[in-house]
Amino acid sequence: MRSNTFARSIHAAVFLGATLSLGACDWFTDFKQQPSIHPWGEFSADSGELKGFRGQPAGSVGTNGTLVSIYQISGQPMPGTVDSMSFLPNPVAVDDRSLLNGRKYFQINCAVCHGEAGDANGALKQLNPAYGFPPSLLTDQAKARSDGYLWGMIRNGRGLMPPYNRIEEADRWDVVNYVRGLQGKYPVVVGPVGRPGETGDKLPGVTRLGPTVPAKYFHPVVVAHAAHAAAAEGEAKKSEIKP
């Protein structure tokens, strides 16, 4: 009896020790327990340096959902796949905000091939006429395409055009609206918003789908450090002023 009780005690101690050791191992990961940053979490400050969140995995659905998931319509750059998105309605109204945002994305991503005015006279063609294979967006055929088709082209790419999924879903509709303006449907401003190297409002804003905090957010520790540095600089300037 005593030997059985002793054996059970040993087994219980071994099991408890193994459980505690596994729970304490940060490197031991599975779908239930893994090192991760939760959506909409706070930035962490480590030695005054801000650390952002990880990006979304390829094919994942953002926190605000998606119009067409990758499991519904694949991301293959095939004509039939792009054609299948022709039915998608454009949910974004044509206004100053949409046209400006679409202009930013178009001039950064599209103009190099399709031209700043969408006439296929892009920088590549100007550099070498042999690179003038991208089509014009001002042809009757391009004008006849639906908004959903243009949106699908940005999503999947086709032929020599690569996919531009780095432009998020809502922003793609802004690009479509801007392209319609280039096609003469309504007046738009042609050309880049800013010069190379300019930032701020010259570039598109932060992601609206990924689990991130807007760029204007600063950790309280960093704000305190900045305020302390500004106060110290102000005091130093005061001491330099002679009566």
GUMARVO-907205 format. One record per residue (C-alpha): x, y negated, z negated; residue number from 1; chain. Coordinates in nm, 3 decimals, m for minus. Layout:
# GUMARVO-907205
{east->X north->Y up->Z pos->NUM unit->A}
...
//
This chain:
# GUMARVO-907205
{east->0.000 north->0.000 up->0.000 pos->1 unit->A}
{east->0.278 north->m0.239 up->m0.097 pos->2 unit->A}
{east->0.471 north->m0.164 up->0.223 pos->3 unit->A}
{east->0.162 north->m0.234 up->0.439 pos->4 unit->A}
{east->0.098 north->m0.564 up->0.261 pos->5 unit->A}
{east->0.462 north->m0.664 up->0.301 pos->6 unit->A}
{east->0.453 north->m0.575 up->0.673 pos->7 unit->A}
{east->0.140 north->m0.783 up->0.728 pos->8 unit->A}
{east->0.303 north->m1.077 up->0.551 pos->9 unit->A}
{east->0.608 north->m1.050 up->0.774 pos->10 unit->A}
{east->0.391 north->m1.038 up->1.087 pos->11 unit->A}
{east->0.190 north->m1.341 up->0.974 pos->12 unit->A}
{east->0.506 north->m1.540 up->0.902 pos->13 unit->A}
{east->0.654 north->m1.453 up->1.242 pos->14 unit->A}
{east->0.330 north->m1.549 up->1.421 pos->15 unit->A}
{east->0.302 north->m1.878 up->1.232 pos->16 unit->A}
{east->0.666 north->m1.964 up->1.303 pos->17 unit->A}
{east->0.628 north->m1.886 up->1.671 pos->18 unit->A}
{east->0.313 north->m2.098 up->1.694 pos->19 unit->A}
{east->0.476 north->m2.396 up->1.525 pos->20 unit->A}
{east->0.787 north->m2.369 up->1.738 pos->21 unit->A}
{east->0.587 north->m2.361 up->2.061 pos->22 unit->A}
{east->0.379 north->m2.657 up->1.953 pos->23 unit->A}
{east->0.691 north->m2.858 up->1.880 pos->24 unit->A}
{east->0.856 north->m2.794 up->2.217 pos->25 unit->A}
{east->0.794 north->m3.094 up->2.442 pos->26 unit->A}
{east->0.938 north->m2.908 up->2.739 pos->27 unit->A}
{east->0.679 north->m2.632 up->2.713 pos->28 unit->A}
{east->0.409 north->m2.745 up->2.954 pos->29 unit->A}
{east->0.091 north->m2.605 up->3.102 pos->30 unit->A}
{east->m0.245 north->m2.742 up->3.212 pos->31 unit->A}
{east->m0.356 north->m2.776 up->2.851 pos->32 unit->A}
{east->m0.049 north->m2.946 up->2.707 pos->33 unit->A}
{east->0.192 north->m3.149 up->2.915 pos->34 unit->A}
{east->0.388 north->m3.471 up->2.885 pos->35 unit->A}
{east->0.180 north->m3.732 up->3.065 pos->36 unit->A}
{east->0.057 north->m4.089 up->3.053 pos->37 unit->A}
{east->m0.319 north->m4.101 up->3.026 pos->38 unit->A}
{east->m0.527 north->m4.316 up->3.265 pos->39 unit->A}
{east->m0.576 north->m4.675 up->3.152 pos->40 unit->A}
{east->m0.321 north->m4.633 up->2.876 pos->41 unit->A}
{east->m0.099 north->m4.912 up->2.752 pos->42 unit->A}
{east->0.244 north->m4.998 up->2.881 pos->43 unit->A}
{east->0.520 north->m4.893 up->2.642 pos->44 unit->A}
{east->0.815 north->m5.116 up->2.562 pos->45 unit->A}
{east->1.150 north->m4.944 up->2.522 pos->46 unit->A}
{east->1.434 north->m5.182 up->2.437 pos->47 unit->A}
{east->1.230 north->m5.465 up->2.585 pos->48 unit->A}
{east->1.188 north->m5.290 up->2.920 pos->49 unit->A}
{east->0.839 north->m5.225 up->3.051 pos->50 unit->A}
{east->0.764 north->m4.880 up->3.188 pos->51 unit->A}
{east->0.484 north->m4.840 up->3.439 pos->52 unit->A}
{east->0.259 north->m4.546 up->3.507 pos->53 unit->A}
{east->0.319 north->m4.263 up->3.747 pos->54 unit->A}
{east->0.149 north->m4.277 up->4.088 pos->55 unit->A}
{east->m0.146 north->m4.067 up->4.195 pos->56 unit->A}
{east->m0.068 north->m3.721 up->4.337 pos->57 unit->A}
{east->m0.123 north->m3.682 up->4.711 pos->58 unit->A}
{east->m0.485 north->m3.600 up->4.795 pos->59 unit->A}
{east->m0.614 north->m3.690 up->4.447 pos->60 unit->A}
{east->m0.926 north->m3.895 up->4.383 pos->61 unit->A}
{east->m0.877 north->m4.235 up->4.223 pos->62 unit->A}
{east->m1.054 north->m4.348 up->3.907 pos->63 unit->A}
{east->m1.307 north->m4.542 up->4.114 pos->64 unit->A}
{east->m1.382 north->m4.246 up->4.338 pos->65 unit->A}
{east->m1.328 north->m4.217 up->4.711 pos->66 unit->A}
{east->m1.545 north->m4.257 up->5.019 pos->67 unit->A}
{east->m1.408 north->m3.949 up->5.191 pos->68 unit->A}
{east->m1.209 north->m3.696 up->4.992 pos->69 unit->A}
{east->m0.934 north->m3.494 up->5.153 pos->70 unit->A}
{east->m1.136 north->m3.174 up->5.103 pos->71 unit->A}
{east->m1.428 north->m3.326 up->5.298 pos->72 unit->A}
{east->m1.233 north->m3.449 up->5.599 pos->73 unit->A}
{east->m0.871 north->m3.346 up->5.629 pos->74 unit->A}
{east->m0.584 north->m3.586 up->5.671 pos->75 unit->A}
{east->m0.467 north->m3.429 up->5.996 pos->76 unit->A}
{east->m0.384 north->m3.685 up->6.269 pos->77 unit->A}
{east->m0.607 north->m3.512 up->6.523 pos->78 unit->A}
{east->m0.851 north->m3.689 up->6.760 pos->79 unit->A}
{east->m1.149 north->m3.481 up->6.649 pos->80 unit->A}
{east->m1.074 north->m3.546 up->6.283 pos->81 unit->A}
{east->m1.057 north->m3.921 up->6.334 pos->82 unit->A}
{east->m1.371 north->m3.913 up->6.551 pos->83 unit->A}
{east->m1.559 north->m3.741 up->6.269 pos->84 unit->A}
{east->m1.526 north->m4.057 up->6.058 pos->85 unit->A}
{east->m1.691 north->m4.278 up->6.318 pos->86 unit->A}
{east->m2.021 north->m4.261 up->6.130 pos->87 unit->A}
{east->m1.882 north->m4.427 up->5.815 pos->88 unit->A}
{east->m2.051 north->m4.764 up->5.754 pos->89 unit->A}
{east->m1.840 north->m5.064 up->5.666 pos->90 unit->A}
{east->m1.936 north->m5.157 up->5.307 pos->91 unit->A}
{east->m1.720 north->m5.471 up->5.287 pos->92 unit->A}
{east->m1.868 north->m5.806 up->5.382 pos->93 unit->A}
{east->m1.680 north->m6.032 up->5.619 pos->94 unit->A}
{east->m1.578 north->m6.330 up->5.408 pos->95 unit->A}
{east->m1.270 north->m6.541 up->5.346 pos->96 unit->A}
{east->m1.135 north->m6.300 up->5.082 pos->97 unit->A}
{east->m1.168 north->m5.996 up->5.307 pos->98 unit->A}
{east->m1.016 north->m6.165 up->5.611 pos->99 unit->A}
{east->m0.720 north->m6.300 up->5.413 pos->100 unit->A}
{east->m0.651 north->m5.963 up->5.252 pos->101 unit->A}
{east->m0.689 north->m5.786 up->5.587 pos->102 unit->A}
{east->m0.453 north->m6.035 up->5.747 pos->103 unit->A}
{east->m0.187 north->m5.967 up->5.482 pos->104 unit->A}
{east->m0.204 north->m5.591 up->5.529 pos->105 unit->A}
{east->m0.224 north->m5.613 up->5.909 pos->106 unit->A}
{east->0.072 north->m5.846 up->5.947 pos->107 unit->A}
{east->0.285 north->m5.635 up->5.711 pos->108 unit->A}
{east->0.196 north->m5.288 up->5.840 pos->109 unit->A}
{east->0.042 north->m5.317 up->6.187 pos->110 unit->A}
{east->0.179 north->m5.622 up->6.366 pos->111 unit->A}
{east->0.525 north->m5.472 up->6.420 pos->112 unit->A}
{east->0.370 north->m5.237 up->6.678 pos->113 unit->A}
{east->0.032 north->m5.385 up->6.774 pos->114 unit->A}
{east->0.149 north->m5.747 up->6.769 pos->115 unit->A}
{east->0.050 north->m6.035 up->6.544 pos->116 unit->A}
{east->m0.249 north->m6.105 up->6.768 pos->117 unit->A}
{east->m0.329 north->m5.737 up->6.826 pos->118 unit->A}
{east->m0.224 north->m5.764 up->7.193 pos->119 unit->A}
{east->0.043 north->m5.490 up->7.171 pos->120 unit->A}
{east->0.323 north->m5.747 up->7.202 pos->121 unit->A}
{east->0.483 north->m5.647 up->6.873 pos->122 unit->A}
{east->0.836 north->m5.694 up->6.750 pos->123 unit->A}
{east->0.932 north->m5.345 up->6.869 pos->124 unit->A}
{east->0.830 north->m5.422 up->7.226 pos->125 unit->A}
{east->1.005 north->m5.758 up->7.213 pos->126 unit->A}
{east->1.320 north->m5.582 up->7.093 pos->127 unit->A}
{east->1.304 north->m5.316 up->7.362 pos->128 unit->A}
{east->1.029 north->m5.280 up->7.627 pos->129 unit->A}
{east->1.067 north->m4.902 up->7.596 pos->130 unit->A}
{east->0.906 north->m4.933 up->7.254 pos->131 unit->A}
{east->0.593 north->m5.088 up->7.402 pos->132 unit->A}
{east->0.381 north->m4.773 up->7.371 pos->133 unit->A}
{east->0.138 north->m4.892 up->7.096 pos->134 unit->A}
{east->m0.196 north->m4.983 up->7.256 pos->135 unit->A}
{east->m0.359 north->m5.323 up->7.249 pos->136 unit->A}
{east->m0.645 north->m5.366 up->7.007 pos->137 unit->A}
{east->m0.812 north->m5.620 up->7.235 pos->138 unit->A}
{east->m0.924 north->m5.380 up->7.509 pos->139 unit->A}
{east->m1.289 north->m5.303 up->7.573 pos->140 unit->A}
{east->m1.227 north->m4.946 up->7.456 pos->141 unit->A}
{east->m1.088 north->m5.065 up->7.123 pos->142 unit->A}
{east->m1.372 north->m5.312 up->7.079 pos->143 unit->A}
{east->m1.624 north->m5.032 up->7.138 pos->144 unit->A}
{east->m1.484 north->m4.818 up->6.857 pos->145 unit->A}
{east->m1.688 north->m4.814 up->6.536 pos->146 unit->A}
{east->m1.561 north->m4.959 up->6.210 pos->147 unit->A}
{east->m1.551 north->m4.607 up->6.067 pos->148 unit->A}
{east->m1.326 north->m4.491 up->6.349 pos->149 unit->A}
{east->m1.077 north->m4.772 up->6.293 pos->150 unit->A}
{east->m1.085 north->m4.697 up->5.920 pos->151 unit->A}
{east->m1.019 north->m4.329 up->5.995 pos->152 unit->A}
{east->m0.726 north->m4.419 up->6.220 pos->153 unit->A}
{east->m0.564 north->m4.606 up->5.932 pos->154 unit->A}
{east->m0.636 north->m4.313 up->5.700 pos->155 unit->A}
{east->m0.511 north->m4.028 up->5.921 pos->156 unit->A}
{east->m0.309 north->m4.179 up->6.201 pos->157 unit->A}
{east->m0.323 north->m4.030 up->6.548 pos->158 unit->A}
{east->m0.069 north->m3.941 up->6.812 pos->159 unit->A}
{east->0.241 north->m4.153 up->6.756 pos->160 unit->A}
{east->0.072 north->m4.362 up->6.489 pos->161 unit->A}
{east->0.148 north->m4.237 up->6.137 pos->162 unit->A}
{east->m0.111 north->m4.242 up->5.857 pos->163 unit->A}
{east->m0.126 north->m4.560 up->5.652 pos->164 unit->A}
{east->m0.278 north->m4.421 up->5.334 pos->165 unit->A}
{east->m0.059 north->m4.662 up->5.140 pos->166 unit->A}
{east->m0.333 north->m4.910 up->5.230 pos->167 unit->A}
{east->m0.611 north->m4.821 up->4.987 pos->168 unit->A}
{east->m0.965 north->m4.748 up->5.098 pos->169 unit->A}
{east->m1.126 north->m5.084 up->5.024 pos->170 unit->A}
{east->m0.829 north->m5.269 up->5.171 pos->171 unit->A}
{east->m0.859 north->m5.067 up->5.492 pos->172 unit->A}
{east->m1.204 north->m5.213 up->5.546 pos->173 unit->A}
{east->m1.048 north->m5.558 up->5.510 pos->174 unit->A}
{east->m0.801 north->m5.464 up->5.784 pos->175 unit->A}
{east->m1.091 north->m5.348 up->6.002 pos->176 unit->A}
{east->m1.268 north->m5.681 up->5.946 pos->177 unit->A}
{east->m0.953 north->m5.868 up->6.040 pos->178 unit->A}
{east->m0.907 north->m5.660 up->6.355 pos->179 unit->A}
{east->m1.264 north->m5.747 up->6.456 pos->180 unit->A}
{east->m1.165 north->m6.109 up->6.416 pos->181 unit->A}
{east->m0.864 north->m6.060 up->6.642 pos->182 unit->A}
{east->m1.101 north->m5.905 up->6.894 pos->183 unit->A}
{east->m1.297 north->m6.230 up->6.900 pos->184 unit->A}
{east->m1.594 north->m6.137 up->6.685 pos->185 unit->A}
{east->m1.522 north->m6.430 up->6.453 pos->186 unit->A}
{east->m1.234 north->m6.677 up->6.410 pos->187 unit->A}
{east->m0.929 north->m6.563 up->6.216 pos->188 unit->A}
{east->m0.581 north->m6.700 up->6.155 pos->189 unit->A}
{east->m0.310 north->m6.517 up->6.351 pos->190 unit->A}
{east->0.036 north->m6.455 up->6.210 pos->191 unit->A}
{east->0.192 north->m6.359 up->5.878 pos->192 unit->A}
{east->0.080 north->m6.528 up->5.558 pos->193 unit->A}
{east->0.435 north->m6.577 up->5.431 pos->194 unit->A}
{east->0.792 north->m6.554 up->5.544 pos->195 unit->A}
{east->1.014 north->m6.251 up->5.480 pos->196 unit->A}
{east->1.112 north->m6.234 up->5.114 pos->197 unit->A}
{east->0.822 north->m6.443 up->4.984 pos->198 unit->A}
{east->0.612 north->m6.284 up->4.712 pos->199 unit->A}
{east->0.325 north->m6.387 up->4.487 pos->200 unit->A}
{east->0.000 north->m6.465 up->4.669 pos->201 unit->A}
{east->0.175 north->m6.408 up->5.001 pos->202 unit->A}
{east->0.144 north->m6.033 up->4.943 pos->203 unit->A}
{east->m0.154 north->m5.806 up->4.869 pos->204 unit->A}
{east->m0.246 north->m5.759 up->4.505 pos->205 unit->A}
{east->m0.206 north->m5.466 up->4.269 pos->206 unit->A}
{east->m0.371 north->m5.129 up->4.320 pos->207 unit->A}
{east->m0.743 north->m5.105 up->4.244 pos->208 unit->A}
{east->m0.762 north->m4.725 up->4.240 pos->209 unit->A}
{east->m0.460 north->m4.600 up->4.049 pos->210 unit->A}
{east->m0.459 north->m4.589 up->3.668 pos->211 unit->A}
{east->m0.253 north->m4.902 up->3.627 pos->212 unit->A}
{east->m0.264 north->m5.229 up->3.439 pos->213 unit->A}
{east->m0.264 north->m5.546 up->3.654 pos->214 unit->A}
{east->0.078 north->m5.696 up->3.711 pos->215 unit->A}
{east->m0.006 north->m6.007 up->3.509 pos->216 unit->A}
{east->m0.029 north->m5.799 up->3.193 pos->217 unit->A}
{east->0.271 north->m5.826 up->2.958 pos->218 unit->A}
{east->0.338 north->m5.619 up->2.651 pos->219 unit->A}
{east->0.309 north->m5.823 up->2.327 pos->220 unit->A}
{east->0.672 north->m5.742 up->2.243 pos->221 unit->A}
{east->0.790 north->m5.893 up->2.570 pos->222 unit->A}
{east->0.566 north->m6.197 up->2.525 pos->223 unit->A}
{east->0.710 north->m6.253 up->2.176 pos->224 unit->A}
{east->1.065 north->m6.225 up->2.308 pos->225 unit->A}
{east->0.990 north->m6.472 up->2.587 pos->226 unit->A}
{east->0.830 north->m6.720 up->2.346 pos->227 unit->A}
{east->1.128 north->m6.693 up->2.110 pos->228 unit->A}
{east->1.373 north->m6.750 up->2.397 pos->229 unit->A}
{east->1.175 north->m7.052 up->2.520 pos->230 unit->A}
{east->1.167 north->m7.203 up->2.170 pos->231 unit->A}
{east->1.541 north->m7.151 up->2.129 pos->232 unit->A}
{east->1.607 north->m7.312 up->2.465 pos->233 unit->A}
{east->1.390 north->m7.609 up->2.369 pos->234 unit->A}
{east->1.578 north->m7.659 up->2.044 pos->235 unit->A}
{east->1.910 north->m7.641 up->2.227 pos->236 unit->A}
{east->1.800 north->m7.912 up->2.468 pos->237 unit->A}
{east->1.687 north->m8.133 up->2.181 pos->238 unit->A}
{east->2.029 north->m8.105 up->2.018 pos->239 unit->A}
{east->2.193 north->m8.220 up->2.339 pos->240 unit->A}
{east->1.994 north->m8.545 up->2.347 pos->241 unit->A}
{east->2.202 north->m8.831 up->2.204 pos->242 unit->A}
{east->2.029 north->m9.106 up->2.005 pos->243 unit->A}
//
